[in-house]
Amino acid sequence: MIDTTVFENKIAAYYTLGCKLNFAETSTIGKLLAEKGIRKARAGETAHICVVNTCSVTELADKKCRQAIRKINKQHPGSFVVVTGCYAQLKPEEVANIEGVDLVLGAEQKLDIIEHLDNFDKKVSGGTIVTSKTKDIRVFTPSCSSDDRTRHFLKVQDGCDYYCSFCTIPFARGRSRNGTILSMVEQAEEVVRKGGKEIVLTGVNIGDFGRSTGETFLDLIHALDEVEGIERYRISSIEPNLITDEAIDFVAGSKRFAPHFHIPLQSGSDEVLKLMRRRYDTSLFRHKIEKIKEVIPNAFIGVDVIVGTRGETDEYFEDAYRFIEDLDISQLHVFSYSERPGTQALKIEYAVDAKTKHQRSQRLLDLSDKKLHEFYERYIGKEAIVLFEHTRRDELMHGFTENYIKVEMPFNNLLINTPKKVILGDWNEDKSALSGLLI
């Protein structure tokens, strides 16, 4: 039995690296500690406990995690440091040996943090490790972020059964699993009670929703669309083979789902897709893009691409570039391939050098800028509904249209978290957003 008096008058600081799913889970950890009387540190305060939720999607992500932990030790000297997340699950001993780390929690233990905090005594050397074997992870832990942003991130699914050749996520997150639709609806209703207006559905492979409950992703979005009080839902990254035509048609006619899709392509070369062990080809991907644009012409479509994977010859990259250039999409999220221990990709002989990766990445980033600017310019002078956020930069605030156009206006506290009709104006100074004029 935990002596909860050890939590009295304690302050916690939270640091999250990586994906939106991590942010949702960190928020839930914060709620759990708050329920025990541990409040969040304010600016300038030294925390008693620091929770670091890590990412491990690339070697650079691992490096950033190590840097963050060292920085935290300087900012909060003497604090009890807990490290969790994908890096902690994949390399617990490595994490435990970072100076200042006291406790390492695996993927299945992160939301059981209270059970492992019996005191806040600093470890002399090496952190305590509490993890499960990834193959044994079966529990789905619900999470929904509730920070100072307008958007809330609702975790609907966790884990992945795909085992793409380049990816370590199945080893860090475990098998695909999810909560029930009823539990998701209840969490969405809780967001409404807290005044939230927009929810982003997050997970590792959200299109696989229902694997552990016998339901489907289509069932889920049907049910969520009926929750009164939510202005918008956005669907985060969803595999092209799992975003069904029926789901696209539903979004087109739904009350609350935004015309906004994020679909990972990873490569526009069929040969590279085979090496990656992806479950689709370019023909299926093109069909999904054309289907979306057919029924939702104003849809924003973001696409993930990895450059420089093993086996990506110059010829294959040029094939991929031409394919992507021809797609009616809005933006690319470009990542350079990173070698990950234990992945099947390491068996592929042809490796791409760092200089070539950088050149390919820059070409795709330039293409992304071109497509994004073309998309925005189609809507200059048109009306749109913008949901403005809390963030204030100098005397400006911003928000997003339903189809994810960033809009900038002079700061007005009355506009925060309220859908407003505007006329979309010209570009701002750094061409990162359009100006807006209230109607």
Residue pairs with C-beta under 8 A, 6 or more apart in sequence:
2 114
2 115
2 117
2 118
3 118
4 36
4 37
6 117
6 118
6 119
6 120
7 33
7 36
7 37
7 38
7 117
8 37
9 37
10 37
10 38
10 39
10 48
10 49
10 120
11 38
11 39
11 40
11 41
11 45
11 46
11 47
11 48
11 49
12 30
12 33
12 38
12 39
12 40
12 41
12 47
12 48
12 49
12 50
12 51
13 40
13 41
13 47
13 49
13 50
13 51
13 72
13 75
13 76
13 79
14 26
14 29
14 30
14 40
14 50
14 51
14 53
15 50
15 51
15 52
15 53
15 68
15 72
16 22
16 23
16 26
16 53
17 52
17 53
17 54
17 55
17 61
17 64
17 65
17 68
17 85
18 53
18 54
18 55
18 57
18 61
18 85
18 86
19 55
19 57
19 202
20 145
20 153
20 200
20 202
20 236
21 143
21 153
21 155
21 158
21 202
21 203
21 204
22 53
22 54
22 55
22 85
23 145
23 147
23 153
24 143
24 144
24 145
24 153
24 154
24 155
24 202
25 53
25 110
25 111
25 141
25 143
25 155
26 51
26 53
26 145
27 143
27 144
27 145
27 146
27 147
27 153
28 111
28 141
28 142
28 143
28 144
28 145
29 51
29 53
29 84
29 110
29 111
29 113
30 40
30 51
31 146
32 111
32 113
32 114
33 49
33 51
33 113
33 114
34 40
36 114
38 48
38 49
41 47
41 76
46 75
46 76
46 77
46 78
46 79
47 76
47 79
48 79
48 80
48 120
49 79
49 80
49 81
49 82
49 117
49 120
50 72
50 76
50 79
50 80
50 81
50 82
51 82
51 84
51 113
52 65
52 68
52 69
52 72
52 81
52 82
52 83
52 84
52 85
53 84
53 85
53 110
54 61
54 65
54 68
54 83
54 84
54 85
54 86
54 87
54 88
54 95
55 61
55 64
55 65
55 85
55 86
55 87
56 62
56 65
56 85
56 86
56 87
56 89
56 90
56 91
56 168
56 172
57 86
57 168
57 169
57 338
58 335
58 336
58 338
58 340
59 338
59 339
59 340
60 338
61 87
62 87
62 91
65 83
65 85
65 87
65 95
66 98
69 81
69 83
69 95
69 98
69 100
69 101
70 98
70 99
70 100
72 79
72 81
72 100
73 79
73 81
73 99
73 100
78 122
80 102
80 103
80 117
80 120
80 121
80 122
81 100
81 101
81 102
81 103
81 127
82 102
82 103
82 104
82 105
82 113
82 117
83 95
83 98
83 101
83 103
83 104
83 105
83 127
84 104
84 105
84 106
84 107
84 109
84 110
84 113
85 107
85 110
86 107
86 168
86 169
86 172
86 173
87 95
87 172
88 95
88 104
88 105
88 106
88 107
88 131
89 106
89 107
89 131
89 134
89 171
89 172
89 173
90 168
90 171
90 172
92 104
92 106
92 129
92 131
93 129
95 101
95 104
95 127
96 104
96 126
96 127
96 128
96 129
97 126
97 127
98 127
101 123
101 126
101 127
102 122
102 123
102 127
102 128
103 116
103 117
103 127
103 128
103 130
104 127
104 128
104 129
104 130
104 131
105 112
105 113
105 116
105 130
105 131
106 130
106 131
106 132
107 131
107 132
107 134
107 137
107 172
107 173
107 174
108 131
108 132
108 136
108 137
108 139
108 174
109 116
109 130
109 131
109 132
110 141
111 141
111 143
116 128
116 130
134 170
134 171
134 172
134 173
134 174
135 174
135 175
136 174
137 159
137 173
137 174
137 175
138 174
138 175
138 177
139 177
140 157
140 158
140 177
140 178
140 179
140 212
141 158
142 155
142 179
142 183
142 187
143 154
143 155
144 152
144 153
144 154
144 155
144 187
144 190
144 191
145 152
145 153
146 152
146 191
146 194
146 196
148 390
149 389
149 390
149 391
150 196
150 197
150 198
150 387
150 388
150 389
150 390
150 399
150 416
150 417
151 198
151 199
151 200
151 234
151 389
152 191
152 196
152 198
152 199
152 200
153 199
153 200
153 202
154 184
154 187
154 188
154 191
154 199
154 200
154 201
154 202
155 202
155 203
156 178
156 179
156 184
156 201
156 202
156 203
156 206
156 209
156 220
157 176
157 177
157 178
157 203
157 204
157 205
157 206
157 208
157 209
158 173
158 174
158 176
158 177
158 178
158 203
158 204
159 170
159 173
159 174
159 175
159 176
159 177
159 204
159 205
160 167
160 169
160 170
160 173
160 175
160 176
160 204
160 205
160 208
161 170
161 175
161 176
161 205
161 208
161 211
162 170
162 205
162 239
162 277
162 279
163 170
163 277
163 344
164 266
164 276
164 277
164 278
165 275
165 276
165 277
165 343
165 344
165 345
165 348
166 276
166 306
166 309
166 310
166 337
166 340
166 343
166 345
167 340
167 343
168 340
168 341
168 342
168 343
169 204
171 342
173 204
176 204
176 205
176 208
176 211
176 212
177 211
177 212
178 203
178 208
178 209
178 210
178 211
178 212
178 213
178 215
179 213
180 213
180 215
181 213
181 215
181 219
181 220
181 223
184 220
184 223
184 224
185 223
185 224
185 226
185 227
188 199
188 224
188 227
188 230
189 227
189 229
191 199
191 230
192 227
192 228
192 229
192 230
195 417
196 230
196 417
197 230
197 231
197 232
197 387
197 417
197 418
197 419
198 230
198 231
198 232
198 233
198 234
198 387
199 224
199 230
199 232
199 233
199 234
200 233
200 234
200 235
200 236
201 220
201 221
201 224
201 233
201 234
201 235
201 236
202 236
203 209
203 236
205 239
205 242
206 217
206 235
206 236
206 237
206 238
207 217
207 238
207 239
207 241
207 242
207 243
208 217
208 239
208 242
209 215
209 216
209 217
209 220
210 216
210 217
210 219
210 220
217 238
217 242
217 244
217 247
218 244
218 246
218 247
218 250
221 233
221 235
221 247
221 250
221 251
221 254
221 257
222 250
224 230
224 233
224 256
225 233
225 250
225 254
225 255
225 256
225 257
227 256
230 256
231 256
231 387
231 419
232 256
232 257
232 258
232 387
232 402
233 256
233 257
233 258
234 257
234 258
234 260
234 404
235 243
235 251
235 257
235 260
235 261
235 262
236 262
237 262
237 263
237 264
237 304
238 261
238 262
238 263
239 263
239 264
239 279
239 280
240 263
240 264
240 265
240 280
240 284
240 285
240 288
241 279
241 280
241 284
243 261
243 263
243 288
245 291
248 288
248 291
248 292
248 295
248 296
249 295
250 257
251 257
251 259
251 296
252 259
252 295
252 296
258 402
258 403
258 404
259 296
259 298
259 299
259 300
259 402
259 403
260 299
260 300
260 301
260 302
260 402
260 403
260 404
261 292
261 299
261 300
261 301
261 302
262 301
262 302
262 303
262 304
262 333
263 285
263 288
263 289
263 301
263 302
263 303
263 304
264 303
264 304
265 285
265 303
265 304
265 305
265 324
266 273
266 276
266 278
266 304
266 305
266 306
267 273
267 276
267 278
267 305
267 306
267 309
267 312
267 316
267 320
268 282
268 305
268 319
268 320
268 321
268 322
268 323
268 324
269 282
269 312
269 316
269 317
269 319
269 320
269 323
270 281
270 282
271 311
271 316
271 319
272 309
272 311
272 312
272 316
272 320
273 280
273 281
273 282
275 309
275 310
275 311
275 345
275 348
276 306
276 309
276 345
277 344
282 323
286 323
286 327
289 301
289 327
289 328
289 329
290 328
292 299
292 301
293 299
293 301
293 328
298 379
298 403
299 403
300 330
300 331
300 375
300 403
300 404
300 405
301 328
301 329
301 330
301 331
302 329
302 330
302 331
302 332
302 333
302 404
303 324
303 327
303 329
303 331
303 332
303 333
304 332
304 333
304 335
305 320
305 324
305 332
305 333
305 334
305 335
305 364
306 335
306 336
306 337
307 317
307 334
307 335
307 336
307 337
307 352
307 357
307 360
307 361
307 364
308 336
308 337
308 352
308 356
308 357
308 360
308 361
309 337
309 345
309 352
310 337
310 345
310 346
310 348
310 349
310 350
310 351
310 352
311 348
311 349
311 350
312 320
312 337
312 350
312 352
313 350
317 360
321 363
321 364
321 367
324 332
324 364
324 367
325 367
329 371
330 371
330 372
330 375
330 404
331 368
331 371
331 372
331 375
332 364
332 365
332 367
332 368
332 371
333 368
334 361
334 364
334 365
334 368
336 357
336 358
336 361
337 345
337 352
337 357
339 345
339 346
352 360
373 431
375 405
376 405
376 427
376 434
379 401
379 403
379 405
379 424
379 434
380 424
380 425
380 426
380 434
381 423
381 424
381 425
382 423
382 424
383 421
383 422
383 423
383 424
383 439
384 401
384 402
384 403
384 405
384 407
384 421
384 422
384 424
385 401
385 402
385 419
385 420
385 421
385 422
386 399
386 400
386 401
386 407
386 419
386 420
386 421
386 422
386 436
387 399
387 400
387 417
387 418
387 419
387 420
388 397
388 398
388 399
388 409
388 415
388 416
388 417
388 418
388 420
389 397
389 398
389 399
389 400
389 416
389 417
390 416
390 417
391 397
391 398
392 411
395 410
395 411
396 408
396 409
396 410
396 411
397 408
397 409
397 410
397 411
397 412
397 415
397 416
398 406
398 407
398 408
398 409
398 433
399 406
399 407
399 409
399 415
399 420
399 436
400 406
400 407
401 407
401 424
405 424
405 433
405 434
406 432
406 433
406 434
407 422
407 424
407 433
407 434
407 435
407 436
408 428
408 432
408 433
408 434
408 435
408 436
409 415
409 422
409 435
409 436
409 438
420 438
421 438
421 439
422 436
422 437
422 438
422 439
423 436
423 437
423 439
424 434
424 435
424 436
425 434
425 435
425 436
425 437
426 434
426 435
427 433
427 434
427 435
428 434
428 435
